[in-house]
């Protein structure tokens, strides 16, 4: 008898397992089994099918599924975890069902409907190192995924996984805290709220994706300038990119009344844009339009879509907001094209700051009157400065941000991003009043821009307005429910400045050590709560991290507390003393 040839193939494998299964069963065996059956039937299995996956093995507390690509597998894992948090929102903590999920890409052996091999084994081991409610992926998955999903990852380094010969690089998907989202979604804002979903690229060339994304972002920005509307941030809306979703589900997830969707087709010098405004509760179309125009008329189409929506949703048109929405458009479409490419690079996962800067430089060179090219440049320098260990190291980048943002405002005073970009170097130059002026002006120009509000939360904390800083961070998180970890880092700083230590610590421990300063702030919060032993451990870890950075040993030798005060330039002496005292209580060297 001749044994049939072994079938092998490359596959993306998802492994999911219930956290604390034995504890849950011991607490309520019948209830737990019923809950798990419902979870499989209502969430896990449908989501796997929705993302083109196939379950090939299931146990009482876990599933293994195969997907045709890493994009499908990771998108499914994130979708499941986010929706599970919503389901858990009203559950007692001891009865909430949470999953760990691992995703791997590897060679597998196929026997009938079953799959075996290292590709499966690594996925199962990755699941065990994933955080509760989180997703861990192999380095192979992360590399193949590239920028195809609007997600952030934390590289956890190489791990020795049980029964796996080689070390495996592990990356954790950074998931925003959706339990807060679940609570917020129960009550809508007190004004018309809208999410703009990514417009679908209908062009023959898939490389035109950046163009349709850019139009989506432009319309989102124009709508967000109206105070009578609540507009969900681009980050959150783009988590639905490439997915088939019921509008009612999107509206519920994001806590909005209306959803705008559409498509873009670009062919030669012609462009076709379709747009549909949908009621988030009923799914009925309120308004739909198709525009067939010359590509040079694209900006006029964007303005028309904005005005139609505002006219239907707002109680009355706000003349000043409408005027601001008609911001200065570039005179050269090549410049706009480079700006779109730069913006796309800033939004994608990974360090694309320098490449984005090159596109903004080309945009400015092509059209020197295009203000957004210079505000884009300013943002890249601001990001470069924030990525450095000390304010002193970032001074050169802040100077470049200052010059670029000033130039942007000379060309267009209504460029709210330039105001935020200019506020940062003003803060580190000790020009607090000018910083405050630009922060206030940015929020006045665009009260719905979540990133501006999140940035404002930190700068207002430094100014000494702790409670206002907290309010800004809360507003940012409401407008961007899928907010990144740096929102929480800035919120923790604002809460500490407002002397709300338990809330500050609760925020701080939800995120990894985003900045070295965040670890020091964690030590300060613990010290103010009289948890001195823990505070000292955090302080020691923070000092060790600082010394591990280039030049860190020299910085530490000069005194960590002074370095931290330079990095976090509180305007008020009482806030400086408050922070320094907490550092000393935690044992941080002066």
HELIX and SHEET records of a PDB file:
HELIX    1   1 UNK A   21  UNK A   27  1                                   7    
HELIX    2   2 UNK A   29  UNK A   39  1                                  11    
HELIX    3   3 UNK A   40  UNK A   44  3                                   5    
HELIX    4   4 UNK A   45  UNK A   50  1                                   6    
HELIX    5   5 UNK A   70  UNK A   88  1                                  19    
HELIX    6   6 UNK A   93  UNK A   95  5                                   3    
HELIX    7   7 UNK A  118  UNK A  129  1                                  12    
HELIX    8   8 UNK A  139  UNK A  145  1                                   7    
HELIX    9   9 UNK A  178  UNK A  185  1                                   8    
HELIX   10  10 UNK A  206  UNK A  208  5                                   3    
HELIX   11  11 UNK A  209  UNK A  224  1                                  16    
HELIX   12  12 UNK A  234  UNK A  237  1                                   4    
HELIX   13  13 UNK A  238  UNK A  240  5                                   3    
HELIX   14  14 UNK A  247  UNK A  254  1                                   8    
HELIX   15  15 UNK A  295  UNK A  297  5                                   3    
HELIX   16  16 UNK A  298  UNK A  313  1                                  16    
HELIX   17  17 UNK A  319  UNK A  325  1                                   7    
HELIX   18  18 UNK A  333  UNK A  347  1                                  15    
HELIX   19  19 UNK A  353  UNK A  366  1                                  14    
HELIX   20  20 UNK A  371  UNK A  386  1                                  16    
HELIX   21  21 UNK A  395  UNK A  411  1                                  17    
HELIX   22  22 UNK A  416  UNK A  428  1                                  13    
HELIX   23  23 UNK A  432  UNK A  445  1                                  14    
HELIX   24  24 UNK A  450  UNK A  463  1                                  14    
HELIX   25  25 UNK A  466  UNK A  479  1                                  14    
HELIX   26  26 UNK A  485  UNK A  497  1                                  13    
HELIX   27  27 UNK A  501  UNK A  508  1                                   8    
HELIX   28  28 UNK A  516  UNK A  528  1                                  13    
HELIX   29  29 UNK A  532  UNK A  548  1                                  17    
HELIX   30  30 UNK A  552  UNK A  558  1                                   7    
HELIX   31  31 UNK A  560  UNK A  567  1                                   8    
HELIX   32  32 UNK A  573  UNK A  585  1                                  13    
SHEET    1   A 5 UNK A  53  UNK A  59  0                                        
SHEET    2   A 5 UNK A  62  UNK A  67 -1                                        
SHEET    3   A 5 UNK A   7  UNK A  18 -1                                        
SHEET    4   A 5 UNK A  99  UNK A 111 -1                                        
SHEET    5   A 5 UNK A 114  UNK A 116 -1                                        
SHEET    1   B 7 UNK A  53  UNK A  59  0                                        
SHEET    2   B 7 UNK A  62  UNK A  67 -1                                        
SHEET    3   B 7 UNK A   7  UNK A  18 -1                                        
SHEET    4   B 7 UNK A  99  UNK A 111 -1                                        
SHEET    5   B 7 UNK A 135  UNK A 138  1                                        
SHEET    6   B 7 UNK A 168  UNK A 174 -1                                        
SHEET    7   B 7 UNK A 152  UNK A 159 -1                                        
SHEET    1   C 4 UNK A 200  UNK A 201  0                                        
SHEET    2   C 4 UNK A 258  UNK A 267  1                                        
SHEET    3   C 4 UNK A 192  UNK A 196  1                                        
SHEET    4   C 4 UNK A 229  UNK A 231  1                                        
SHEET    1   D 4 UNK A 200  UNK A 201  0                                        
SHEET    2   D 4 UNK A 258  UNK A 267  1                                        
SHEET    3   D 4 UNK A 270  UNK A 279 -1                                        
SHEET    4   D 4 UNK A 285  UNK A 294 -1                                        
END                                                                             
